[in-house]
Amino acid sequence: MRVTCLLCRKTYDINESDHQYLRLKNKQSNHYVCKNCNNNLQQEARSNVDYNPSILDPKGFEKLL
């Protein structure tokens, strides 16, 4: 499936291995955010808060996507 990142506007080919593929295929979402932009958003969000997310989930059960 060919998709365009919502933030950087680059075009990507994704398949079943991408975690957003099924949501896009089943029309549960209309927007795709590439891994690089997703990581940048997470880094920026973490820098704007006063706590470390690993404190809330020390064993790493919940991962931000």
N, C-alpha and C positions, 0 to 999 in steps of 0.2 A: 504494500500500500504506500502510495506517495503522499507525504504530508508536509506542511509548512509550519515551522516553529512560530508560535504566537509572538515571541519577543524579538528574535534575531532575523526572522523572515527568510531563513535558509530552508531549502527543500531537502527532505530526508526520505529514504526508502526504509520502511519498518516492516517487520514480520511478527510472527507469533511470539518471538522471544522478548519483544519490547512490552513492558508492563502496561502501556497505554493502548496497545493494539486492540484488545478486546472491547474496551470502552468506546473507542472510535468506530470499530466495526459494528457494534451493536447500537450505535447512535446514542450512547449514554453521555457522550461529550462531543463537542464540536471543535475543541481546541487541543493542540499538541504543543508541549514545551520540551525542547531537546534536553539531553542530559547535561550539557554544558551550562545552559541557561538555568536549569533547575538547580545545579550545584551553586551557581553564582547567587541565586535568590536565597538559598539556604544559608550561605555564608553571610550575606548581608543581613538577613533576619537574625542570625545568631549574634552578630556584632552589635545589634541594636537592643539587646536584652541583657539584664544583669545576672543571668544564671546560665549554667552549663547544662545542656539537654541530657548529658550522660548521667547527671545526678538524679534526674527523674526516672530514668530507665537504665540502671547500671548494668543489666545483663543484655541489653540491646535487643529486647523483644520487639519494640516498636521502632520502625525506621521511617523518617520523613521522606516523602517522594516528591 
